[in-house]
Structure formats: structure tokens, C-alpha cells
């Protein structure tokens, strides 16, 4: 069974600081997704990582994937209040009849304060 | 910009009643997913359709939940009878290709409260 673990689960940051959220998964996969969710809202796609060594950047967020280590990171640079949200990683357990089945991590609740 | 549509957005029901949720995926998307998200947790897949066929419903509680996508376009998820533990956000997502490995786009969700 595929397990996806994020840490930390709660992150309180000061504006302007940098930090990294980690996503570890338990079985082989080369497809990983990062989503953002605001309170009471649906999921917004941030990054799609489709190969080992993939790196994507958008604004203050940068995501990377190391399939050999089964690890993805979401790095936040110079945090601002608007980044406050819950961030999920999700791993695509491809193969067999379960292609496209995403397994989500528990989520990291990020709060950015002045 | 094309979006996944869901209705209703909110539903309050009493235990043992029947509820139904509707989802209209992005036009042309062959794959449709229903997820359940309990407060404070990540979404969990309930059922996956490829066109009108069920690909994976291994996590669907089939004694009370049913899902259909009769014409391979929109879909309905039903719960009968609802239980207190069914209170959650129900999310629908779609992806474009038959391989099912493309990015999934999520709808706004239906928040269900069972009293």
C-alpha cells in the first residue's frame, strides 16, 4: 500500500523567511503533484512533477522531485501572507488497473505572519 | 477557462436520509474521479471512471454509496442512507486523457453535513 507522508504538518512562518515542506512516499512512482487548498475551498494545482530531477518554480514556490529517494520538496522563498494555506502533495500510483489514482499526504498547514 | 462544476455546494441532511451529488467534468475529459475529504485530512479516492466505465471503486462503501456516469460525461454520487460519519467535503476531479496519468482538475466540492 502506498503511503505518503508530509512534514511538517503545521508550519508557522514569519514574512520574509524561507522554509521547505517535505513529502516522502513509500513505493516507486515518477509522478507527483502539489496542490494548494484555502479554507473551505477546493484544490488548486500548483506543480506537476513527472520525472526524476524535475524542478518547477512559480513565484515564491519551487518544487522538486527525487524519485530515487522517493522525496519531493516544496521550497518557500521570502514568505508573504498570501501564501497561508494548506499544501498537499499527491503521488500517482500508476500501473496495473490503478493508473491515475492519487494518494494524498496529510497536508501541511502553513501560516505566514508579520 | 473550463472548470469542473459540482452541485449542490452545500448539503445538510439528517441521518438515514438519501443524498445525491452531481459533477460535470471539463468538456472532453475522459477520466472522472470522486474523492472524499474529511476535515483535516487529504482527499481519498472513492471511485474513478474512464468514460462510462468504473476503473476503481475499491474504496467506495458499496453498501450505502453508489456512483454512475451513464453517458460518459456528467456523474452522480449517491449516499443512502447517510450516516454521521459521512460528513465531509466531496470533491470531483477530471483529467483529459485515457491514460489517466494527466493532471487532475478539481471542482469546488460539495460540503455535506449529516445531523
Interface residues (C-beta under 8 A of the other chain):
Chain A: X4 X31 X33 X35 X40 X41 X42 X43 X44 X45 X48 X88 X90 X92 X94 X97 X98 X99 X100 X101 X102 X103 X104 X105 X106 X107
Chain B: X31 X33 X40 X41 X42 X43 X44 X45 X48 X55 X56 X91 X95 X99 X100 X101 X102 X103 X104 X105 X106 X107 X108 X109 X111
